[in-house]
Amino acid sequence: MRIDIVTGFPGLLESPLGESMIARARTSGAVDIVVHDLRDYTRDRHRTIDDTPYGGGAGMILKPEPVFECVERLQAERTYDEIILTTPAGKVFNQELANGLSLKDNLLILCGHYKGVDERIRQALVTLEISIGDYVLTGGELAAAVITDAVVRLLPGVVGDGESLLTDSFQDGLLDCPYYTRPPEYRGMKVPEVLLSGDHRKIEAWRMAEAEKRTRERRPDLLAR
């Protein structure tokens, strides 16, 4: 898979895309992630990527020219399965959407910033708009990192134990169950006996019951779906 990320603030992505699982996935060749500086596609000496909105009002708007030039140059090199805009107005990101994106070959993520983007970017370039939640960030760079992380970890070979992906929270519509590791007792707190029993059928039943209980207590909306 290849993921291209277009942003006016590439420094915001250096650490999230250069550590832990994503770094290993890039090194192994499971994914190729390329960050493009939107300012490289400007034509004025100030490398301007934003301007005031027509009609007045507070805030700045991401200009269309550098975005179109960058995206069209990338499109000349390959065909993208999705051109994603990170925006509060987008479809709320979830595990189902991450699963679907992980099956694609080429993704392009446009990082929204400032008050918004020129609407012509949406009309002519974007195929999918994604929000990572009902709150406001300084820009879409962190949202792009979240989307990238959620997608990349699903690629074959990225997670050492592929079976663990199947039991992650949200994969079956539930939060994950509680987990314990050594020692069996710590500061008077004991690991549930069923997990020490060796009876895998009972353990699986306990985990399912605990997952349903946790979901009912913390995210009843998931059960309602």
Number of C-alpha atoms within 10 A of each C-alpha: 15 18 19 19 24 24 25 26 18 16 12 15 16 12 11 19 20 13 11 10 16 24 15 16 21 17 12 12 12 18 21 15 21 13 19 19 17 24 20 14 20 18 12 9 6 8 14 17 22 21 15 14 17 7 5 7 8 8 12 17 20 23 21 17 16 22 24 16 15 18 21 12 12 15 12 8 8 9 13 18 14 18 20 23 27 24 24 19 12 15 15 14 17 16 16 12 15 18 16 11 20 19 13 15 14 19 20 26 28 26 24 25 21 15 16 17 22 18 12 12 17 16 9 9 17 17 14 14 20 22 21 21 16 9 7 11 16 10 20 26 26 17 22 27 21 15 21 22 16 20 20 25 21 19 17 12 12 19 16 10 9 14 9 9 13 12 14 15 15 15 15 12 16 21 23 19 18 10 9 10 8 7 9 14 11 9 5 7 9 11 16 13 10 15 18 11 10 10 10 12 9 13 16 13 12 17 18 16 13 16 19 20 16 17 21 16 9 11 14 14 9 13 12 7 6
